[in-house]
Amino acid sequence: MKITYQPRLAGDVHLDRKHLEAFIGVEFEELPESIRKDVEESVKRKLDTIKTILENPRRIELIAEDIAKHFKENIDGRFKAMVVAPSRRACVLYKRELDRHLPPEYSEIVMTYTPRDEEIIRAYDEELMDKYHGRNHHEIKNLVLERFRDPDRNPRILIVTDMLLTGFDAPILQTMYLDKPLKEHRLLQAVARTNRPYRDVKEAGLIIDYIGVMGAELRRAFELYSKEEYEGAVYDMESMKREYEELLRETLRIFSDLEWDGMDIEVLSDAVELITSDEELEKKFTENYRELRRLFELLSDQPFIRHGLKDYRWLTVIYTYYQRVVSRKPSVEAETERYYQKTLKYIHRTTEFREIESKLPVIEFDSDYFENLRKVRDIRDKAALTVYTLNSYVLRNGTRNPIYESVAEKVERLLEQWREKTMDYEELYREGAAIIREIWKEERRMKELGLDEKEFAVLMTLRGRGIPEDKLKEYAVALTEEVDGNIFPGWTSQESVKRNVMRIIRVFLLRNLPKDAPKRRQIADEAQEDLMKIFERYQ
């Protein structure tokens, strides 16, 4: 993938060019043996000066705050990152400062430790040993890297100085916060850690340059290779912006003959008919949009993006509609089908079957359910009918209907007790009947309130979290309307839109949850996660 870079050298985080050149001169590994010792001694006299700049706690404090802010706003939830610190001491300083702005589990140091380490490193090493319960450094490193490669686990940021700058391969790594002067092949190898393709959603690797090394030094590094090998490999943000704007204009020109002032079905049908009338035009539109989407995700934090947001959203709706009604094999659907078949084979291979219940009468799950059930004389048959009927309706309706979803765990537990014979039939029947009455009660409540399934799902999620009962409907409708006003078909594939929805939900919860509620922030965290799932499900 391409590598983009953004210098961030304002104010106190700027490194003087003279000191930069002196530090680069420290890398004397290729010097002849006959002069290396003399060079080492002279460099050491300079090194103290360099360390006072690069390891200055105030400087690291400023950069760490900037890293945390950039990571939270642009990277978190999508990719992972690496901080390249100037020394092992600086690694510890960065860890301490990042922990002030991000959860401690977000970051982890990967470096070597020796018996001669200074106090700050030894103290951190002791903490590390306690945290990982006495594992040795090699085991800890392997465990950290394994978790880093997993998108669902922490750490999300690795802090390094020498380790992992060459040969380390983690496609989810997208951003490098560079605070160490590197030169030639080491620089090239280091920045290349960020440009491995990842799930077709990574447009480029991103280098945030705090040391002013990326310009001349990277060009010098590329001079070691042929022009063909590096042409177009590194882009700055301005060139990415121009590429996005040109591609947006070019894609909009495809529909220049269409009149549109909204997203109604007639306009979408006309747009799809237009692009499918010409095979080359169809190919151009789909390729343009996919590239546009990757660029949008990369640049979504840039202020200029807002100016063309309406046009981008319109193209997104066209693409989503095209995928649904025309494309025979969209990539998402193809992958879903492939993994579904793999999962199905696994389930088939591992599922154990008990004796089939083939003699039970058929009873509909309606208002006459209990009346008809009374006609069944055998208590075992009554219990079985109740359990199986409930399970059938939850399986059919649970993923879309919030009422059935709310009782799914109870039904699963009841079914397990039936299978394991851990509850007598009379008790199974009574518990099953209670769940059925609960379902009917909630169905009546949803109808009386005049809510649709999505609004009622939001209400049920807010219930029990300290909000007064008489406010639940008002809040559920208000939140649903606010979120619906900020989304569009296909929005769940747009990370920037998902982040905005998360923000809307968060602000809503903190505004309306009782101020004196115990564990208020924890309740908000859990509710935010549950509500996000609802809006994604009902897109």
ABEGO torsion letter per residue (X at the ends): XBBBBBBBABEAABBBAAAAAAAAAABAAABBAAAAAAAAAAAAAAAAAAAAAAABAAAAAAAAAAAAAAAAAAABGABBBBBBBABAAAAAAAAAAAAAABBAAABBBBBBBBAABBAAAAAAAAAAAAAAGGBBAAAAAAAAAAAAABAABOBABBBBAABGABGBBBAABABBBBABBBBEAAAAAAAAAAABBBGGABABBBBBBAAGAABAAAAAAAAABBAAAABGABBBAAAAAAAAAAAAAAAAAAAAABBBAEABAAAAAAAAAAAAABAAAAAAAAAAAAAAAAAAAAAAABAAAAAAAAAAAAAAAAAAAAAAAABABBAAAAAAAAAAAAAAAAAAAABBBBBBBAABBBBBBBAAAAAAAAABABAAAAAAAAAAAAAAAAAAAAAABAAAAAAAAAAAAAAAAAAAGABBAAAAAAAAAAAAAAAAAAAAAAAAAGBBAAAAAAAAAABGAGBBAAAAAAAAAAAAAAAAAABBBGAAABAAAAAAAAAAAAAAAAAABBAABBGAAAAAAAAAAAAAAAAAAAX
